[in-house]
Structure formats: C-alpha cells, structure tokens
Amino acid sequence: MQQTTSCFEELEKPRPKRSGLPLLHVAAAALIDESGKILISQRPEGKSMAGLWEFPGGKIEEGESPEFTLMRELSEELDIETRPCCFSPIGFASHEYKSFHLLMPLFVCRVWEGEPRSKEKQALKWVAVRELYDYPMPPADIPLIPQLLDNL
C-alpha cells in the first residue's frame, strides 16, 4: 500500500477537524489452518463492497466482547465452533469510510471445531499470508496484512 503523504508533511498542515462520523466496531479473525494458510471470504452481491475479499467476522453487538462476537459470527457464517480463549489479538485497523469510522481488532485463531463452510453463500478461499495482497480487499483490511506477516 502506497502512502501519498508522510506524517511530517501532515504535521505542516492545520490539525484536521473531527469527522463526526459514527463509530462502527467490528471484529475480524484470521483463521489459520495446519499448513499456515488463512481463510478469507468474498463479500456477496448485494452488500457494500461486493466482490472484495475479507477476514471473517462481523459487527460487535451491544454488550459483546470482540471474542464473543467472533465466536457468534464464525458459527453463523462458517458453521464452526470456537470459544473466546481460541482468539489471540494481533492488531487492529482504524479506517474512515464515507459514512462511518471503522475500528476493527484482528485476532488469530488456530483452533476450532468443524470444517469451515459458507452458510451465507459467500465464496471462501484458503491462501498463504503473502498471497493476501493478490486479492482485492476493503481499505480497512489491507493494513492488517503486514500485521499478520509480523506476527506469524
């Protein structure tokens, strides 16, 4: 990912104003199999950013921890069972979209029960970490790739 300006250049500009956008909290998981490959899913038609690949996960609901969110979402979307102790945090993304600001912790998960399968008609693919750059992803997911590389 190429940065167009440096922090030094940004410091020469006036301090930006608050965006006033609502915060959206989501949690994402990098499911890693025995061979070291990571599961990604393709956003289905009809959803925003359809066709882009992402790490499984979803919106953190009121009263949920990110780990509980992942346990729920992975069961709903992939038909696998996990527990909060199966997740290890390795990084997060903070990205401003047009209508909201997204905060997304990324967790690694190497232990689950069941075989991941698509329950919501989304395509799934197991890929090597370095191959993640070959798949178009939402802007918030892209900075998570080097975080994965640094932690695996």
N, C-alpha and C positions, 0 to 999 in steps of 0.2 A: 504494500500500500504506500503510495507516494504522498508525502505531506507537502502542501503547497507553500506554507509559511512556517518559519521556525518560532519557537517561544520568544526568542529575542526580538524578532520582528513584531510579534503580537504585543510585547511589552511597550513598544514605542507608540502604540495606538491607545486611544482612550479606553478606559475599562468598559466592557460591554454591560448593557442593562440586563436585568433578569428577564428571562423569556416569558415567564408567567404561564408556561405550559404545564398541564397536569403531568405528574409523575406516574409512570406505569412500571410496576415491579413485576418482573418475570424471573423464573429460574430456568437454567439450562443444564443438561447433563451430557458429558462426553462418555458414552458407553464404550468401554474398551474390551475387546474380546481377547482370547488366549494368544492370538497371533499379533496383538498390538494394533489391530485395526479399529477405527472409530465409526460408529453408526451415525449417519446423517439422514435426514428426511427432507423430501421435497414438498414445499408448500403447494397445496392443491389449488386447482382452478376455483375461482370464486372468492378466494381470500386475498387480502392485500399481499403484495409481493409474491403472487403466484408464480410457481416455477423455480423460485430460488431455493437453495438448499440451506438447512439449518440444523442446529443441535436440538434434539428432542427436549421438550419442556413445556412451560406454559405460565400463565398468569398466576401470581401469588394472590390467593383469596384472603379476605379479611380473617385474621386470627391464625393464618397458616405460617409456618416457617418455610424457608426455601426448600429444605429437605423433605418436609411433608408434602409440599407442592409437587416435587419431583416424584415422590412415591405415588401420589394420586395420578398425575399426568402420564407417567410411564405405564401404569396399569390401564388407564383409559385409552391411550393412543397405541401402545405396543403390546398389550396383553402380557406384561411381565410383572413380577412381584419383586419389590425391593423394600428396604427399611431405611430409616434416616441414618443409621450407622454405616450404611453402604456408600455414602457420599463423602468425598473429600473436596473441600473448596480449593480451587487453584487460581482463581482470578475473577474479574468482572468486567463488564462493559458499561459505559455511560455514553448514550448517544441521543442527540436531539433530532427527532423527526419533525415533520411539518406541524403536526397537531398534538404531540406529546413528547416527553423526555423519558427515555427508557433506561432503567437500571436493571442489569442482569448479571447475577453471580453465576459463575460456571463451576460445576462440580464434576469430578471424575468418579465414575462408577465402574468397578471391575467385577462386582458380584451381584447377580440377580437370579431369579428363578423363572424358568420358561424360556421359550425361543422368541425373540422379538419378531412380531408380525404386524403388518399395517391393519389397524382396526378402523381407520378413518380414510381409507382409500389413497393415502399418500405413498409415494414411492420411497423405498428405503434402500440404502447402499452402505456397505462396509468399505471404508477407504483408509489407506495409510495417512498418517498425520500430514506428511509433506504433500500429499495429493489433494488436501483440502483446498489449496489455492487454485486448483483446476476447476472447482465448482463455484458457480455464481452464488453468493450468499448475501443476506441483508447486511447493510452497512454496520449494524451493531455487532454482528457475528465475526466479521473479518478480523478485528483486533484480538479476538480470543485465540486465533490460530497460533501466533507466536507465544502466547501464554501457555498453550498446550505443549508446544515444542520445548519450551524452557523447563517444563515440569514433568516430562515423560522420560 
